[in-house]
Every structure is written in C-alpha cells, then in structure tokens.
Amino acid sequence: MRTWLRHHRQAVALALGKLLAQKAAALLNALVIGVALALPAGGYALLANLLAVTQRFAPEAQLSLFLRTEATKADADAIADRLKADARVATTRFVSRDAALKSLRATEGLAEVVAALGKNPLPDAFVVHARDPSPEALDALARDLRGLGGVAHVQVDSAWARRLAAIAATGRIATGVLAALLAVGLIAVTFNTIRLQILTHAEEITVSRLIGATDGYIARPFYYFGSLQGVAGGVVALAIVWLGLAALNLGVQDLADSFGSTFRLAFPGAADASSLVGFAGLLGWLGSYLSVSVHLRKIS
C-alpha cells in the first residue's frame, strides 16, 4: 500500500512539474478549457437565476372550486371540512356569492351590468392553495375535488406552472447538449496535448520499459497531467462565470432598483462549483486515458 501511494505521489509531482515547466502552454490550455466550460456553466447559472425570478413573481398554485347555485350552507361546511382534512391543501379561502357580487359591482364599468341582472348569478366558491405547485399535483387534486357533492366546477390555475416547467426543461436540454458538445471538444484538446507529451518523452518511455516499468506506471503521470489540466480549466471557468455575472449585475442592479427589488444574479453554490471543477478534471483524465491507450502502444 505504501509503495502504491508513493508511486501516485511521484506521478502527481511529475505531472505538476511538467505543467510548471510549460507554463505558457498550460495556461493557454486551461484558458481554452475554461472558456468552453464557462458557456454551459454560465447558461446553467442564468437559467437558475431566471427560474428563481419567475417563481417569485408567478401566481401561487391554486384552484378555484365553484359550488352549485343550489348548494346549501351545510354543503359548503362539508366541503370546507373535507378541504381542511386533505394533506395536499395548504390553505383555503371561502368567497361567498354576495362577496363575489360586491367585488364585481366595484369593478369599473360593470356596476350597471350587475344592477341589470336582477338577482345574483354567482355561486359560492373556495380558493384552494396547494402544497405542491406542480401541474401534475394540481390536476390530481382537481380530479378528486370534482367528485365532491355540491361542486359544480373546479378551475385549475396551472397554465403558468406548465409554461414555467416547459421553459425550464427546454433550457436544461439546451444546456446539456451544449455541455456534451463542448465536452467532446475538451477531450480532443486533452487527447492532442497528451499525445504531444508522449511523443516528446518517447525515448524516456522506451528506456523505462527496458528497465521493467509497466505501462500503468508509465501512463500514470499522463493521467494526472490531464486531470490537473482539466481542474485548472474548471477553475478558470468558474472565474469567467463569476466575472460575467458580476458584469451583468451592474445592469441588473439598476433594473431591480427601479422595481424596488434587491434581486441580484447569484453565483452557483459550492456544490455546483465543485461539480464543475470535478467534471473538468474527469474530462481531462478521459482525454489523457484515450490518448495514452492509443499512442503508448506505438512506442516500442
């Protein structure tokens, strides 16, 4: 075990030495990787921030439950008890037909229309706020409430939720496709970089084999080289995203202040940032693995 750990420490030290010895090339490669990763990472950050804004200003997930015009007070009380007992219901608000008519009469331009009706045509109603705002949960709750006695109609106010879910899904798919395409490009960059490293050290690799070094021992420093290069690119990507969001916040601040809001574009959390760096390191390792697997065999 100690020997295995020592070999890995030596491989890491050798990979770091190669990076430091080629500062200009390593910096350029990290910049290329960083710019490529910053595109999907920045898109993901903007999507998360925009969804947070739309959810803040979107209407609450609710249903409007209209009673039959012939429904009695006992029917209304029974429905109220049923709603209170349902764990899916967060809050309910009863709107009597008289209150609804009074509100309609107060609406500009409708007072004369209401006066000409003669009698109140509006039913009693409940405004129901659901705990789960997803369209599926709202539809399921609406189906159950339609079966209650005395209920004439249940209106589901979930169109906004469906649109928001569709926008979010489209944005995630677009970000995923972009990330996949750029990941292939980053693997190709690492592949070519490691290929050059192998060709540069071809004589050294040949001598190492002659004295008994295994392919795993020879390849290990190249794996760490690719991984470290990827990690460096991930850090550069985070820096680019941070600078981009900071620049956008200069304009967002003025816009938010005009609405009396304190909203600012938020930088991805520690988990997302760590995942980006880890993903970049994994891409670097994969590119180096493919390059070593292809080119190490050609050196005899």
C-alpha positions as semicolon CSV with decimal commas, in nm:
position;residue;x (nm);y (nm);z (nm)
1;M;0,000;0,000;0,000
2;R;0,281;0,240;0,087
3;T;0,451;0,162;-0,242
4;W;0,129;0,227;-0,432
5;L;0,079;0,562;-0,256
6;R;0,441;0,657;-0,319
7;H;0,404;0,584;-0,689
8;H;0,094;0,805;-0,708
9;R;0,268;1,087;-0,520
10;Q;0,557;1,064;-0,759
11;A;0,317;1,069;-1,056
12;V;0,139;1,380;-0,920
13;A;0,473;1,553;-0,857
14;L;0,591;1,466;-1,209
15;A;0,267;1,593;-1,364
16;L;0,290;1,920;-1,168
17;G;0,648;1,957;-1,275
18;K;0,551;1,921;-1,640
19;L;0,276;2,180;-1,602
20;L;0,507;2,429;-1,434
21;A;0,776;2,365;-1,692
22;Q;0,531;2,454;-1,969
23;K;0,354;2,749;-1,806
24;A;0,257;2,926;-2,126
25;A;0,112;2,614;-2,292
26;A;-0,058;2,502;-1,969
27;L;-0,214;2,845;-1,920
28;L;-0,338;2,852;-2,279
29;N;-0,490;2,505;-2,249
30;A;-0,655;2,598;-1,917
31;L;-0,796;2,911;-2,080
32;V;-0,936;2,712;-2,374
33;I;-1,097;2,462;-2,138
34;G;-1,222;2,739;-1,911
35;V;-1,388;2,935;-2,190
36;A;-1,555;2,622;-2,328
37;L;-1,684;2,514;-1,986
38;A;-1,792;2,868;-1,897
39;L;-2,052;2,864;-2,175
40;P;-2,275;2,583;-2,037
41;A;-2,189;2,676;-1,676
42;G;-2,292;3,037;-1,736
43;G;-2,608;2,923;-1,912
44;Y;-2,693;2,697;-1,619
45;A;-2,636;2,983;-1,372
46;L;-2,851;3,225;-1,573
47;L;-3,128;2,964;-1,609
48;A;-3,130;2,900;-1,233
49;N;-3,148;3,273;-1,160
50;L;-3,424;3,338;-1,414
51;L;-3,631;3,049;-1,280
52;A;-3,592;3,190;-0,929
53;V;-3,723;3,526;-1,054
54;T;-4,021;3,379;-1,239
55;Q;-4,116;3,162;-0,941
56;R;-4,101;3,467;-0,715
57;F;-4,339;3,669;-0,928
58;A;-4,555;3,388;-1,065
59;P;-4,903;3,347;-0,919
60;E;-4,950;3,095;-0,644
61;A;-5,053;2,741;-0,728
62;Q;-5,425;2,743;-0,662
63;L;-5,760;2,602;-0,765
64;S;-6,095;2,776;-0,777
65;L;-6,373;2,547;-0,658
66;F;-6,724;2,670;-0,753
67;L;-7,030;2,531;-0,576
68;R;-7,367;2,463;-0,734
69;T;-7,609;2,753;-0,713
70;E;-7,848;2,533;-0,514
71;A;-7,577;2,426;-0,267
72;T;-7,670;2,487;0,097
73;K;-7,461;2,615;0,386
74;A;-7,433;2,256;0,509
75;D;-7,283;2,157;0,173
76;A;-7,033;2,443;0,197
77;D;-6,936;2,344;0,553
78;A;-6,889;1,980;0,449
79;I;-6,663;2,083;0,161
80;A;-6,464;2,313;0,392
81;D;-6,408;2,025;0,635
82;R;-6,304;1,798;0,350
83;L;-6,051;2,054;0,227
84;K;-5,904;2,104;0,575
85;A;-5,856;1,729;0,611
86;D;-5,672;1,696;0,279
87;A;-5,294;1,696;0,336
88;R;-5,238;1,827;-0,017
89;V;-5,419;2,151;0,063
90;A;-5,215;2,430;0,222
91;T;-5,484;2,695;0,278
92;T;-5,840;2,763;0,172
93;R;-6,043;3,082;0,146
94;F;-6,421;3,087;0,120
95;V;-6,571;3,350;-0,112
96;S;-6,945;3,388;-0,066
97;R;-7,166;3,468;-0,361
98;D;-7,256;3,802;-0,202
99;A;-6,887;3,896;-0,158
100;A;-6,818;3,795;-0,517
101;L;-7,106;4,009;-0,643
102;K;-6,990;4,305;-0,434
103;S;-6,640;4,273;-0,581
104;L;-6,785;4,251;-0,931
105;R;-7,001;4,557;-0,871
106;A;-6,692;4,752;-0,761
107;T;-6,517;4,676;-1,089
108;E;-6,510;4,980;-1,313
109;G;-6,769;4,965;-1,590
110;L;-6,961;4,665;-1,451
111;A;-7,181;4,833;-1,190
112;E;-7,465;4,896;-1,439
113;V;-7,438;4,543;-1,580
114;V;-7,463;4,392;-1,232
115;A;-7,762;4,614;-1,148
116;A;-7,942;4,494;-1,460
117;L;-7,907;4,128;-1,363
118;G;-8,188;4,143;-1,110
119;K;-8,054;3,855;-0,899
120;N;-7,711;3,726;-0,805
121;P;-7,598;3,463;-1,062
122;L;-7,264;3,395;-0,893
123;P;-7,204;3,079;-0,686
124;D;-7,021;3,039;-0,358
125;A;-6,659;2,939;-0,411
126;F;-6,342;2,823;-0,240
127;V;-5,994;2,938;-0,338
128;V;-5,764;2,644;-0,264
129;H;-5,384;2,678;-0,238
130;A;-5,197;2,352;-0,292
131;R;-4,876;2,250;-0,114
132;D;-4,730;2,102;-0,431
133;P;-4,732;2,359;-0,716
134;S;-4,651;2,111;-0,992
135;P;-4,910;2,084;-1,271
136;E;-4,945;1,709;-1,214
137;A;-5,025;1,754;-0,845
138;L;-5,276;2,032;-0,919
139;D;-5,454;1,819;-1,179
140;A;-5,472;1,521;-0,942
141;L;-5,616;1,737;-0,664
142;A;-5,868;1,892;-0,904
143;R;-5,989;1,547;-1,016
144;D;-6,058;1,446;-0,655
145;L;-6,233;1,772;-0,570
146;R;-6,465;1,746;-0,871
147;G;-6,618;1,438;-0,713
148;L;-6,734;1,621;-0,401
149;G;-7,105;1,671;-0,357
150;G;-7,223;2,023;-0,426
151;V;-6,926;2,110;-0,650
152;A;-7,018;2,243;-0,994
153;H;-6,678;2,323;-1,140
154;V;-6,309;2,319;-1,046
155;Q;-6,079;2,558;-1,232
156;V;-5,707;2,477;-1,221
157;D;-5,485;2,784;-1,240
158;S;-5,178;2,590;-1,352
159;A;-5,110;2,723;-1,703
160;W;-4,823;2,935;-1,574
161;A;-4,673;2,634;-1,397
162;R;-4,683;2,429;-1,716
163;R;-4,517;2,708;-1,914
164;L;-4,251;2,751;-1,649
165;A;-4,182;2,377;-1,640
166;A;-4,159;2,367;-2,022
167;I;-3,917;2,662;-2,030
168;A;-3,703;2,504;-1,758
169;A;-3,695;2,168;-1,937
170;T;-3,602;2,331;-2,268
171;G;-3,326;2,533;-2,102
172;R;-3,182;2,227;-1,928
173;I;-3,184;2,026;-2,252
174;A;-3,013;2,308;-2,443
175;T;-2,752;2,346;-2,169
176;G;-2,694;1,970;-2,161
177;V;-2,650;1,947;-2,538
178;L;-2,405;2,239;-2,536
179;A;-2,211;2,086;-2,248
180;A;-2,191;1,749;-2,427
181;L;-2,064;1,904;-2,749
182;L;-1,803;2,112;-2,570
183;A;-1,701;1,813;-2,358
184;V;-1,611;1,625;-2,676
185;G;-1,400;1,922;-2,784
186;L;-1,223;1,936;-2,448
187;I;-1,146;1,566;-2,462
188;A;-0,994;1,621;-2,806
189;V;-0,781;1,909;-2,672
190;T;-0,651;1,692;-2,388
191;F;-0,603;1,399;-2,625
192;N;-0,378;1,606;-2,851
193;T;-0,186;1,760;-2,559
194;I;-0,108;1,419;-2,408
195;R;-0,014;1,285;-2,750
196;L;0,248;1,556;-2,780
197;Q;0,370;1,477;-2,428
198;I;0,407;1,108;-2,514
199;L;0,593;1,181;-2,837
200;T;0,822;1,423;-2,656
201;H;0,910;1,159;-2,395
202;A;0,921;0,864;-2,636
203;E;1,287;0,782;-2,564
204;E;1,231;0,810;-2,189
205;I;0,932;0,575;-2,213
206;T;1,138;0,322;-2,413
207;V;1,417;0,324;-2,152
208;S;1,163;0,286;-1,869
209;R;1,020;-0,022;-2,034
210;L;1,366;-0,171;-2,077
211;I;1,430;-0,148;-1,702
212;G;1,097;-0,313;-1,620
213;A;0,846;-0,028;-1,583
214;T;0,487;-0,132;-1,651
215;D;0,254;0,056;-1,884
216;G;0,043;0,155;-1,583
217;Y;0,345;0,310;-1,411
218;I;0,439;0,496;-1,730
219;A;0,087;0,615;-1,803
220;R;0,004;0,736;-1,451
221;P;0,181;1,076;-1,475
222;F;0,000;1,146;-1,804
223;Y;-0,335;1,070;-1,639
224;Y;-0,260;1,315;-1,360
225;F;-0,133;1,569;-1,612
226;G;-0,465;1,557;-1,800
227;S;-0,668;1,568;-1,479
228;L;-0,474;1,864;-1,339
229;Q;-0,509;2,045;-1,669
230;G;-0,884;1,985;-1,659
231;V;-0,911;2,105;-1,299
232;A;-0,719;2,420;-1,389
233;G;-0,964;2,477;-1,675
234;G;-1,258;2,428;-1,437
235;V;-1,118;2,692;-1,202
236;V;-1,076;2,929;-1,497
237;A;-1,437;2,858;-1,600
238;L;-1,561;2,950;-1,251
239;A;-1,362;3,273;-1,267
240;I;-1,513;3,358;-1,607
241;V;-1,866;3,285;-1,482
242;W;-1,807;3,498;-1,171
243;L;-1,677;3,790;-1,377
244;G;-1,965;3,755;-1,623
245;L;-2,230;3,754;-1,350
246;A;-2,061;4,048;-1,177
247;A;-2,069;4,246;-1,502
248;L;-2,435;4,158;-1,565
249;N;-2,524;4,256;-1,208
250;L;-2,423;4,615;-1,285
251;G;-2,719;4,635;-1,522
252;V;-2,943;4,408;-1,317
253;Q;-2,894;4,629;-1,012
254;D;-3,030;4,936;-1,189
255;L;-3,325;4,741;-1,328
256;A;-3,405;4,579;-0,991
257;D;-3,376;4,911;-0,808
258;S;-3,631;5,065;-1,045
259;F;-3,878;4,798;-0,929
260;G;-3,782;4,836;-0,564
261;S;-3,621;4,493;-0,559
262;T;-3,287;4,373;-0,422
263;F;-3,254;4,089;-0,675
264;R;-2,904;4,007;-0,799
265;L;-2,773;3,725;-1,017
266;A;-2,633;3,465;-0,778
267;F;-2,311;3,273;-0,834
268;P;-2,353;2,892;-0,834
269;G;-2,331;2,732;-0,493
270;A;-2,037;2,536;-0,356
271;A;-2,183;2,203;-0,470
272;D;-2,234;2,321;-0,829
273;A;-1,890;2,485;-0,840
274;S;-1,722;2,171;-0,708
275;S;-1,914;1,959;-0,959
276;L;-1,792;2,179;-1,244
277;V;-1,428;2,150;-1,137
278;G;-1,465;1,775;-1,083
279;F;-1,631;1,735;-1,424
280;A;-1,347;1,926;-1,588
281;G;-1,093;1,703;-1,414
282;L;-1,281;1,394;-1,530
283;L;-1,280;1,518;-1,890
284;G;-0,906;1,578;-1,864
285;W;-0,850;1,228;-1,731
286;L;-1,067;1,075;-2,004
287;G;-0,882;1,260;-2,278
288;S;-0,545;1,153;-2,138
289;Y;-0,664;0,794;-2,095
290;L;-0,774;0,772;-2,458
291;S;-0,454;0,934;-2,581
292;V;-0,229;0,708;-2,372
293;S;-0,424;0,398;-2,479
294;V;-0,379;0,484;-2,846
295;H;-0,024;0,620;-2,859
296;L;0,161;0,428;-2,590
297;R;0,129;0,107;-2,791
298;K;0,306;0,272;-3,085
299;I;0,621;0,326;-2,879
300;S;0,824;0,009;-2,857
